[in-house]
Amino acid sequence: SFAGYVAVKLFGERRGVLLAAATGGLVSSTAVTLANARRAAAGEGSQNLLAAGALLATAVSFVRIAAIIAVLKPSLLAPIAPALLAAALATTAFAFASVYSRSSRKEQQAPMQLRNPFSFWSVALMALSLGVLIVVGRLIYEHFGKAGAISGAAAMGLFDVDAMTISMIRLASSSLESMTVTYAVLAGVAANTLS
């Protein structure tokens, strides 16, 4: 949040919003998307620019998931990385198309209002959700097996893709086969993108 606040102040609204979104995508693309949606609903800033910011945060989240997998379970990177890379490239292309479209240049916009960039509660909520979703993922797998792991990952992905990914990788390390984990992670990423 602080990096985004500084980016808008230093680089202006267009570059700053995009840089803030990309930086925010390192932590939570969902949080960036919600923040940009709230700004758009309030009439603050360009809707095309805010949508592009959400897309860039999503693209960064695909790369972030690949990095988590590379660190925690490198053997899963080969089957998962091509889908994540393709998704990152597609969302980046849509982001730049949104920013540089003809309608974006003609769009009337109210100035963006910047608020306090520090939020303790969002960090605490993220940490709590990570812990809860790891436990939920384990319980779903224990009760429903492989099918439960995939559908559970999709359900968890609606809320938090990082916690879902870590939960599935932990299952791969203990009891779940690699292809099931691959499908589960991709189902969770797709659900998160949809949400």
N, C-alpha and C positions, 0 to 999 in steps of 0.2 A: 504493500500500500504506500509506504513511504517513497519507494523508488518511482512509483507512478505519479505521486504528487509532485516530486521534484522534476520528473520528465516533462509534465505539462507546463510547469513554471518555466523551465529552461528552454524547451524546444517548441513551445506553442501548442495549440490544441491538436492539430492534425497529427504531427509527429509524436507529440507527447502522449496522446491517447493510444496510438499504436504501440509505442514503446512500453507504456504502462501495461497494456494488455498482454504483450509478449512476456514482460517481466512477471506479471500476475499469473500467467499460465504456468510458470515454474512452480507455483504453489497450488493454485486451484483455478482451473478454467471455469468451474461452476460459479465460484465467487465473482470472477470477472464478468461472466455472462449476466448474473443477477444484478450486479452493480450497474452494468451498461443498460440493461433492460429498465431498471428503475430510473436512470437518467433520461432515457428515451421517452418513457411514459410521462415524466415530469416536464418534457419539452426542453431539456437541457442538452445542447449540442446537436450535432448532425446525427440523424438516425442511421444513415449509411456508414458514417465513421464509427459509431458505437457498435453497429453490427459487424463491421470489419474487425474491430477490436475483439469482439467475442470469438470471431473465427480464428484470429491469430492466437488467442489464448488456447483455443481448442487444438490448433496445430502444435503448439508448444507442449500441450498435455500428451499428445501422441508420442512425441520425442521423449518426454519425461517418463512415460510408462516404459518405453524401450530401455531407458537408462536404468530404471529400477530393476527390470528383468536382467539386464547385463550384469548388474552388481550382485543380485541375489541368486539368480539361477541362469547363468550364461547359456546352458544347453537349450533353454526355451527360446532364445533370441532368434535362431534360424527360422523356426516355423512362424513366429509372431511378427518379426520385424518387417517383412515385406508389406503386410497389411497396414501396419502402423505408418510406415514411410509413405505409402500411397495415400493414406488418409491425410497425413500432414501436408503433402504436396497439394492435394485437392483443396483443402480448406485454406491454405495460404493463397492459392490462385483465386479462390472466391473472395477472399479478404481484399486482395489488391484490385480485383474487378469492382468490388463495391466502393472502394475509396476513389478510384479513378474513373468511375462511370460518368456519363454525361449528366444523369440526374443528380449525382452527388455534388457536382460543381454548381448546379443551379439551386440546390436546396437552401432554403432559408433556415437559419438556426439561431437559437438563443445562446448566449454565452454559457459555457460550462461553469458550474459553481463547484469549487473544490472544498471538501470537508476535511475534518481531522483524519489524517492518514493512519493513525494508530488505533487498533481495535483489539484489546485483550480478549474479549469474549469470542471473537471469531477464531482466534488461535486455540482457545480452550475448547471450543466446540469441535474444531477439527481434530484435536488430540482425543477427545472423548469418542467421537464417531469412529476414528481409526480403531480404538480398542474394542468398542462394541461390535463393529463389523467383522473384525478378526474372529471374535468369539462366535458370532452368528454364522459366519462361513463354516467354521468347524462343526457347529451343531447341525447345520443343514446337511453337510457331507455325511456325518455320522448317522443321521436318520434316513437319508434318501439316496446315498451312494453317488455314483457318477452323474446320473440325471439331475440329482439335487444340487450337485456342485455347479453344473452349468446354469440351471435356472436360478440358483441362489446367487451366483456371480452376476447374472443379469439384473436381478433385483437389487443387489448391493451396488452395482454400477450406476443405478439411477441416482444414488446419493453421493457416492465417493469412489472414484476409480482407483485411487492410490491404495486405500484400505482393502478394496476388493482384490487388487493385484497382489498385495503382500499376503493376504489371506490365502489366495490360491497357490501362491509360490510356497508357502509354508506347508500346505497340503501335499504339494508335489514332492517336497523334501521328505515327507513321512509316509504317505499312503496312497496318493493319487497318481495315476500314470500320466506321462508327459503330454500325450495328445489330448486327454481330457482337460488337463490344465490349460493347454493352448486354446481349446474351444471355449473354456470357461472365461479366460481372460479376454478373448476377443468378443464374447457375448457381453461381458461387463463393460468393455470399452464402447461397444455399439450402443448399449443401453444408456451409458453416460452421455454419449454424443446426442442421442435422441432427447434425453431429458434437458 
